[in-house]
Amino acid sequence: MLNLYFNNTVLCLFKSTEIGMGLTGFGVFFLFFGMMLFFDKALLAIGNILFVSGLSFVIGLERTFRFFFQRHKVKATSFFLGGVFVVLIGWPIIGVILEIYGFFLLFRGFFPVAVGFIRRVPVLGSLLSLPGISTVSITLINNSNGN
């Protein structure tokens, strides 16, 4: 078990959560690296597998299935997992486009929280207050809330 100290608060992480955070981080790294290397099939496939398995380690297998297979998230899940499948069979550009669309549909409820957190980070908060970026972030938050 790992104890993290943040503002006099102890955050305890169990081994499965630590492993999941590592797998998810490496998955995101491989996905971005695969896109930077002109949609390399192998790196994107490894990134997808690591990201999905890391997510299941972080929140648990049962909660992962509940998250992905809720009735109102069927469209988002089918786009995301369909994109993963398309990347695995060898069409990386189409698969990544499907994955990104499914990812935004799946996680749009978390965007207001993430943008609020980023606004409090010193350097990133000032970047979000720039004219063009602030308009995009406000639009993203409003669309995420269903307005």
C-alpha positions in Angstrom: 0.0 0.0 0.0 1.3 3.4 -0.9 0.5 6.5 1.2 0.4 9.8 -0.6 0.3 13.0 1.4 -1.6 16.0 -0.1 -2.5 19.0 2.0 -2.3 17.0 5.2 -4.6 14.4 3.8 -3.4 10.8 3.4 -4.5 9.1 0.2 -4.0 5.3 0.4 -3.5 3.4 -2.8 -3.6 -0.4 -2.9 -1.4 -2.4 -5.2 -4.1 -3.0 -7.8 -4.7 0.7 -8.0 -1.0 1.4 -8.4 -0.7 -1.2 -11.1 -3.8 0.2 -12.8 -2.5 3.8 -12.8 0.7 2.6 -14.3 -1.0 0.6 -17.0 -3.4 3.5 -17.8 -0.5 5.9 -18.0 1.6 3.6 -20.3 -1.6 3.1 -22.4 -2.1 6.8 -22.9 1.7 7.2 -23.7 1.6 4.4 -26.3 -1.6 5.8 -27.8 -0.1 9.3 -28.2 3.3 7.9 -29.3 1.5 5.6 -31.9 -0.3 8.7 -33.3 2.9 10.7 -33.4 4.5 7.9 -35.4 1.9 8.1 -38.2 -0.6 5.8 -36.6 1.6 2.8 -36.0 -0.7 -0.2 -35.6 1.3 -2.0 -33.0 1.8 0.9 -30.7 -1.9 1.8 -30.9 -3.0 -1.8 -30.2 -0.7 -2.0 -27.2 -1.9 1.4 -26.0 -5.5 0.3 -26.3 -5.0 -2.9 -24.4 -3.0 -1.2 -21.6 -5.6 1.6 -21.2 -8.6 -0.6 -21.0 -6.9 -3.1 -18.6 -5.5 -0.3 -16.5 -8.9 1.2 -16.2 -10.3 -2.1 -14.9 -7.5 -2.3 -12.4 -8.1 1.2 -11.1 -11.9 1.0 -10.6 -12.4 -2.7 -10.5 -13.7 -5.2 -13.1 -17.3 -5.0 -12.1 -17.5 -1.2 -12.0 -15.7 -1.1 -15.4 -18.4 -3.3 -16.9 -21.1 -1.2 -15.2 -19.5 2.0 -16.6 -19.2 0.8 -20.2 -22.5 -1.1 -20.5 -25.0 1.3 -19.1 -28.1 1.7 -21.2 -27.6 5.4 -22.0 -23.9 4.7 -22.9 -24.4 2.0 -25.5 -23.7 4.3 -28.4 -20.5 5.6 -26.8 -19.3 2.2 -25.8 -19.9 0.7 -29.2 -17.9 3.5 -30.8 -15.0 3.2 -28.3 -14.7 -0.6 -28.3 -15.5 -0.7 -32.0 -12.5 1.7 -32.6 -10.3 -0.5 -30.4 -11.4 -3.5 -32.5 -10.8 -1.7 -35.8 -7.3 -0.7 -34.6 -6.6 -4.3 -33.6 -7.5 -5.7 -37.1 -5.3 -3.2 -38.8 -7.1 0.1 -39.8 -5.5 2.5 -37.3 -6.7 5.9 -38.6 -10.4 4.9 -38.8 -10.1 3.1 -35.5 -8.6 6.1 -33.7 -11.3 8.4 -35.1 -14.0 6.0 -33.7 -12.2 5.7 -30.4 -11.9 9.5 -29.9 -15.6 10.0 -30.7 -16.6 7.2 -28.3 -14.2 8.5 -25.6 -15.7 12.0 -25.7 -19.2 10.5 -25.5 -18.2 8.2 -22.6 -16.3 10.7 -20.5 -18.1 14.0 -21.3 -19.6 14.0 -17.8 -16.0 14.3 -16.4 -14.9 17.2 -18.6 -16.3 20.0 -16.3 -14.5 18.5 -13.3 -11.3 18.1 -15.3 -11.5 21.7 -16.6 -12.2 23.0 -13.1 -9.2 21.2 -11.8 -6.9 22.4 -14.6 -8.1 26.0 -14.0 -6.6 25.8 -10.5 -3.2 24.6 -11.7 -0.9 27.6 -11.9 0.5 27.5 -15.5 -2.4 25.5 -17.1 -5.0 27.8 -15.5 -3.5 30.8 -17.2 -3.4 29.0 -20.5 -7.1 28.2 -20.1 -7.9 31.8 -19.7 -6.5 32.8 -23.1 -9.3 34.1 -25.4 -9.6 31.2 -27.9 -9.0 28.4 -25.4 -11.4 29.8 -22.8 -14.2 29.9 -25.4 -13.5 26.3 -26.3 -13.4 25.2 -22.6 -16.7 27.0 -21.8 -18.3 25.4 -24.8 -17.0 22.0 -23.8 -18.4 22.4 -20.2 -21.8 23.6 -21.5 -22.1 20.8 -23.9 -21.1 18.3 -21.3 -23.8 19.4 -18.9 -26.4 19.0 -21.6 -27.2 22.7 -22.0 
